[in-house]
Structure formats: structure tokens, C-alpha cells
């Protein structure tokens, strides 16, 4: 069997998983304290620190780097690319180290696996980074030429669950039309048309449904008025959009499980807000019927909130089940999605893409 090491860096942790084929045989979430990370001015500066943490983890297992057939890292903020599995190359590493397209912990994924590749001679990949851009040109047009709609979404998990859904329908992903809603700290809703995400909301920068900590699409004139009211700084306004919006702004928490407990405890305001989030997700699912021209094989609900069948899934199904069958894949198994992306290439099922 082919052995894969998947590396998924986050802001305060690095998730590591070892796969034997599709089977995960060991995983670990390596937490990094604020004190440990404080000396690093830029995200790229953490590269060697995280490599050393992973090496220490492997020493405690029966594995060495030479036991793996490939390494795969979480794709970071590279330039907009088509979906798929990419070979990590020097240009990619250069741009990630420079943070040419933005600084984020996920940028470290390619850097780390590139180091392991150079040490062992085994290939290194990234899979479906957040900047996957397969949107139709018409979908990028907004109401003013100074503002173009962008594709930034949970591409890795969206495409992974879409492939699973296609498999359950005994079809190839490239043969299906899906609407996929990833519901986590951010929420993205994408129209998957024959293997391409032809339209999707920008889940990072204020487009789409509100989420546990993001405000989503807001009434525009009211937003402009508040920006120029003198009440808030530039940074405070940005936090209203991302970090202090959504459930945080309404209910004081970004934890959907806490909100579910509030609803179950009889808190009618919490129920209204949580139901409103389901309502907005449902509306965005309805919007994605248009780019698919009404031909929808299934609606797929995924991400952490997809575990909430009592409230969130129930409310969304009530609004959208008439469109197409609803399939639920709770959570977001990112390390598994990374490993499977690498396996598709190693098995000759998919040609790796070159970053250029």
C-alpha cells in the first residue's frame, strides 16, 4: 500500500496524519502555544520550528520520512488556480515565503512538505487550495467594474465531499452537478458543474451567509454610513466583517454547539438568530440553482455544523429539499482529502498539475 504523510498547518497547531492507502493509521494535532510562536514575526519564519515539531512526532512513531511514498500539504494563498493536485515547485515556495498573495498559516503546508521531499527524493503535493478559481467569467461580474467577485472558499472539503457524493451515486465527479454548502467558522456555498466550481461566494472577505464569526453580505449603504460615522477605526470595521460578526455579534459566541444549547434551553432570541443563519444558507443554496440551470443531482451539506441534525440540517432541508435530494457529510476531514488527492496522482487516476 502507498503511504502518505499529510501536513495541515493552522494558526496555533499543525495537524499530522499518516495514511496507508485511504486508511488513516495515525494522526496527531501538534499544538503551538502563543509563547512558542511569539518570536516569529512572519508566518514563513515558523517553517523550521514546525518541521522540527513534526520530526519529533515521527521519532515517537515507528516511521521515518523515508517510509513515505509522498508528502502532501495544505494549499495556502497561492495565485488563483484550477482545482486539483499540484506538484510543489520552487516558484510556489518562493511566492509563499514572500507571502505574495497573502500571509496565512496554510502557506506553511507546501514549505514543510517541500523540505521532506528534498530530504527523501519523494514527491510533494498540495491539493485544492482555498484560492481555487473555476468560476465562469460571468459569475465574477459585480454591479461596478471596481469590484470583482472572487473565488475564495473551502475548496478542499467541498471537492472531497462532492467526490464522495458522486461515488455514492455511482458516477464520476465530472459527470455530476452539485450544490455544496460548507458550514464552519466560515460558510461557503458552491455550484459544482461537471467537476468545476463555476460560482461560489467569497467565504473569507464578507460575501454569502453570515457564519459563527463572519457577517456575510450586509446592507451596503448602511455599511458605508457606519464606515464614515467616525465611531470605528478601519481595523474595527474589518473585525465587524470577519472575527466579530455573525453569531459572535448577535449572541457573543462563535461556538455553534453553545448556541444549540441556548436554543434547547428555550432562548427564543438565540433560536431566531440561529434559524436566520439556516435561512440565509438556504437562500444561497437557491441562488446556486441558476448557474446549474436547474439540473442539480444533489445538495450536499458539510462542515462542523452539519453534525446538528436537530436544528441546522432540519431547517435547511425544509427550505431546499424540493430542489434536489439532500446529502449530509458532517465535519471536514481535511487530512483525508489531502491524502486522497495525492493517491489519485500516485495511482495514475489524475495527472498532477504544474504551478506556473
Residue, then its C-alpha position, 0 to 999 in steps of 0.5 A: x500500500x502507498x503511504x502518505x504523510x499529510x501536513x495541515x498547518x493552522x494558526x496555533x497547531x499543525x495537524x499530522x496524519x499518516x495514511x496507508x492507502x485511504x486508511x488513516x493509521x495515525x494522526x496527531x494535532x501538534x499544538x503551538x502555544x502563543x509563547x512558542x510562536x511569539x518570536x516569529x514575526x512572519x508566518x514563513x519564519x515558523x517553517x523550521x520550528x514546525x518541521x522540527x515539531x513534526x520530526x519529533x512526532x515521527x521519532x515517537x512513531x515507528x516511521x521515518x520520512x523515508x517510509x513515505x511514498x509522498x508528502x502532501x500539504x495544505x494549499x495556502x494563498x497561492x495565485x488563483x488556480x484550477x482545482x486539483x493536485x499540484x506538484x510543489x515547485x520552487x516558484x510556489x515556495x518562493x511566492x509563499x515565503x514572500x507571502x505574495x498573495x497573502x500571509x496565512x498559516x496554510x502557506x506553511x503546508x507546501x514549505x514543510x512538505x517541500x523540505x521532506x521531499x528534498x530530504x527523501x527524493x519523494x514527491x510533494x503535493x498540495x491539493x485544492x487550495x482555498x484560492x481555487x478559481x473555476x468560476x465562469x467569467x460571468x459569475x465574477x461580474x459585480x454591479x461596478x467594474x471596481x469590484x470583482x467577485x472572487x473565488x475564495x472558499x473551502x475548496x478542499x472539503x467541498x471537492x472531497x465531499x462532492x467526490x464522495x457524493x458522486x461515488x455514492x451515486x455511482x458516477x464520476x465527479x465530472x459527470x455530476x452537478x452539485x450544490x455544496x454548502x460548507x458550514x464552519x467558522x466560515x460558510x461557503x456555498x458552491x455550484x459544482x458543474x461537471x467537476x468545476x466550481x463555476x460560482x461560489x461566494x467569497x467565504x473569507x472577505x464578507x460575501x454569502x451567509x453570515x457564519x459563527x464569526x463572519x457577517x456575510x453580505x450586509x446592507x451596503x449603504x448602511x455599511x458605508x454610513x457606519x464606515x464614515x460615522x467616525x465611531x470605528x477605526x478601519x481595523x474595527x470595521x474589518x473585525x465587524x466583517x470577519x472575527x466579530x460578526x455573525x453569531x459572535x455579534x448577535x449572541x457573543x459566541x462563535x461556538x455553534x454547539x453553545x448556541x444549540x444549547x441556548x436554543x434547547x434551553x428555550x432562548x427564543x432570541x438565540x433560536x431566531x438568530x440561529x434559524x436566520x443563519x439556516x435561512x440565509x444558507x438556504x437562500x444561497x443554496x437557491x441562488x446556486x440553482x441558476x448557474x446549474x440551470x436547474x439540473x442539480x443531482x444533489x445538495x450536499x451539506x458539510x462542515x462542523x455544523x452539519x453534525x446538528x441534525x436537530x436544528x441546522x440540517x432540519x431547517x435547511x432541508x425544509x427550505x431546499x429539499x424540493x430542489x434536489x435530494x439532500x446529502x449530509x457529510x458532517x465535519x471536514x476531514x481535511x487530512x483525508x482529502x489531502x491524502x486522497x488527492x495525492x493517491x489519485x496522482x500516485x495511482x495514475x487516476x489524475x495527472x498532477x498539475x504544474x504551478x506556473 
